[in-house]
């Protein structure tokens, strides 16, 4: 229960000694990049170091599993704000091995919620309101599937500018090794190539 007191005590020392000066920057990401990644504690310092990122380089959005679960949720809204208001020009979704969202047991979470005092009437009300808790609380079968599904959702979003590459990566939570599993540059090249071919095909001129 003393976490907040410890944080505030340290913060006063931090500000008084002007340790913040080494982190001063502005709101625009220097690398013009948005990263969506997992909230896993192992990645707090490891991911920026493994990707050679410093304060001010990128916008980082975190949630459980680096999942984009719906096209008009808060994650995509943050991505669009970063692109249209903060000059970001590409997006990277970074999942990780040994993720807790792999084969997440939604029923287990519901059972634990009941143990912590959430009453059945609350769960019934949510269900009757059309909220599918088991669907909402589900994870993914493997991290590659989770990242690629999020990449697909974002690439197909009607408000994403067509020139913004969306990449998918997986990081090892112990070593920081990165695996590039979805190349946004190649995807855009293929899309542009297909569009160009359609424009010059005989059927397109009829």
HELIX and SHEET records of a PDB file:
HELIX    1   1 UNK A    3  UNK A   16  1                                  14    
HELIX    2   2 UNK A   19  UNK A   23  5                                   5    
HELIX    3   3 UNK A   43  UNK A   50  1                                   8    
HELIX    4   4 UNK A   64  UNK A   66  5                                   3    
HELIX    5   5 UNK A   74  UNK A   86  1                                  13    
HELIX    6   6 UNK A  106  UNK A  115  1                                  10    
HELIX    7   7 UNK A  120  UNK A  128  1                                   9    
HELIX    8   8 UNK A  133  UNK A  136  1                                   4    
HELIX    9   9 UNK A  143  UNK A  155  1                                  13    
HELIX   10  10 UNK A  184  UNK A  200  1                                  17    
HELIX   11  11 UNK A  202  UNK A  205  5                                   4    
SHEET    1   A 5 UNK A  58  UNK A  63  0                                        
SHEET    2   A 5 UNK A  33  UNK A  38  1                                        
SHEET    3   A 5 UNK A  90  UNK A  96  1                                        
SHEET    4   A 5 UNK A 165  UNK A 171  1                                        
SHEET    5   A 5 UNK A 178  UNK A 182 -1                                        
END                                                                             
